Amino acid sequence: MDKEQMLKEIEDKLNVVNKGLFQPDDFDETSMEEIEEIHQMVISRPQITAVEQSAIIQEISKLRK
């Protein structure tokens, strides 16, 4: 799965209001492993609390260029 698809699925699962918050061009290829790990965790969870959502968004934001 490519970076763009993973970021879109994370946005959708977290119900991010600001669509396009995670633009694929904002992330280096070096952050792919972490994005994949976050994607797997988010997709595997049936529910994500507001606190977890905030923490996940912060972690992804740290990976930006």
C-alpha positions as a Markdown table, in Angstrom:
| # | Residue | x | y | z |
|---|---|---|---|---|
| 1 | Met | 0.0 | 0.0 | 0.0 |
| 2 | Asp | 1.3 | 3.4 | -0.8 |
| 3 | Lys | 1.9 | 6.4 | 1.5 |
| 4 | Glu | -1.1 | 8.4 | 0.2 |
| 5 | Gln | -3.6 | 5.5 | 0.7 |
| 6 | Met | -2.3 | 4.8 | 4.2 |
| 7 | Leu | -2.6 | 8.5 | 5.2 |
| 8 | Lys | -6.1 | 8.7 | 3.8 |
| 9 | Glu | -7.2 | 5.6 | 5.7 |
| 10 | Ile | -5.7 | 7.0 | 8.9 |
| 11 | Glu | -7.6 | 10.4 | 8.3 |
| 12 | Asp | -10.8 | 8.5 | 7.6 |
| 13 | Lys | -10.5 | 6.2 | 10.7 |
| 14 | Leu | -9.7 | 9.1 | 13.0 |
| 15 | Asn | -12.6 | 11.2 | 11.5 |
| 16 | Val | -10.2 | 14.1 | 10.9 |
| 17 | Val | -12.2 | 17.2 | 10.2 |
| 18 | Asn | -9.5 | 18.9 | 8.3 |
| 19 | Lys | -9.3 | 16.6 | 5.3 |
| 20 | Gly | -6.0 | 16.8 | 3.6 |
| 21 | Leu | -4.2 | 17.3 | 7.0 |
| 22 | Phe | -1.7 | 14.6 | 6.0 |
| 23 | Gln | -0.4 | 15.4 | 2.5 |
| 24 | Pro | 1.9 | 12.6 | 1.2 |
| 25 | Asp | 4.3 | 15.2 | 0.0 |
| 26 | Asp | 4.8 | 16.4 | 3.6 |
| 27 | Phe | 6.5 | 13.1 | 4.5 |
| 28 | Asp | 9.9 | 11.7 | 3.6 |
| 29 | Glu | 10.3 | 8.2 | 2.5 |
| 30 | Thr | 12.3 | 7.7 | 5.7 |
| 31 | Ser | 9.1 | 8.0 | 7.7 |
| 32 | Met | 7.3 | 5.2 | 5.8 |
| 33 | Glu | 8.0 | 2.6 | 8.4 |
| 34 | Glu | 6.4 | 4.7 | 11.2 |
| 35 | Ile | 3.5 | 5.6 | 9.0 |
| 36 | Glu | 2.9 | 1.9 | 8.3 |
| 37 | Glu | 3.0 | 1.0 | 12.0 |
| 38 | Ile | 0.6 | 3.8 | 12.8 |
| 39 | His | -1.7 | 2.7 | 10.0 |
| 40 | Gln | -1.7 | -0.9 | 11.1 |
| 41 | Met | -2.5 | 0.1 | 14.7 |
| 42 | Val | -5.3 | 2.5 | 13.7 |
| 43 | Ile | -6.9 | 0.1 | 11.2 |
| 44 | Ser | -6.8 | -2.8 | 13.6 |
| 45 | Arg | -8.6 | -0.9 | 16.4 |
| 46 | Pro | -12.4 | -1.0 | 16.5 |
| 47 | Gln | -12.6 | 2.3 | 18.3 |
| 48 | Ile | -10.2 | 5.1 | 19.0 |
| 49 | Thr | -10.8 | 7.5 | 21.9 |
| 50 | Ala | -10.5 | 11.3 | 21.5 |
| 51 | Val | -7.3 | 11.2 | 23.6 |
| 52 | Glu | -5.8 | 8.5 | 21.4 |
| 53 | Gln | -6.9 | 10.3 | 18.3 |
| 54 | Ser | -5.1 | 13.5 | 19.5 |
| 55 | Ala | -1.9 | 11.5 | 20.3 |
| 56 | Ile | -1.9 | 9.7 | 16.9 |
| 57 | Ile | -2.3 | 13.0 | 15.1 |
| 58 | Gln | 0.6 | 14.5 | 17.1 |
| 59 | Glu | 2.8 | 11.5 | 16.3 |
| 60 | Ile | 2.1 | 11.8 | 12.6 |
| 61 | Ser | 2.7 | 15.5 | 12.6 |
| 62 | Lys | 6.1 | 14.9 | 14.1 |
| 63 | Leu | 7.0 | 12.8 | 11.1 |
| 64 | Arg | 6.5 | 15.7 | 8.7 |
| 65 | Lys | 9.5 | 17.1 | 6.8 |
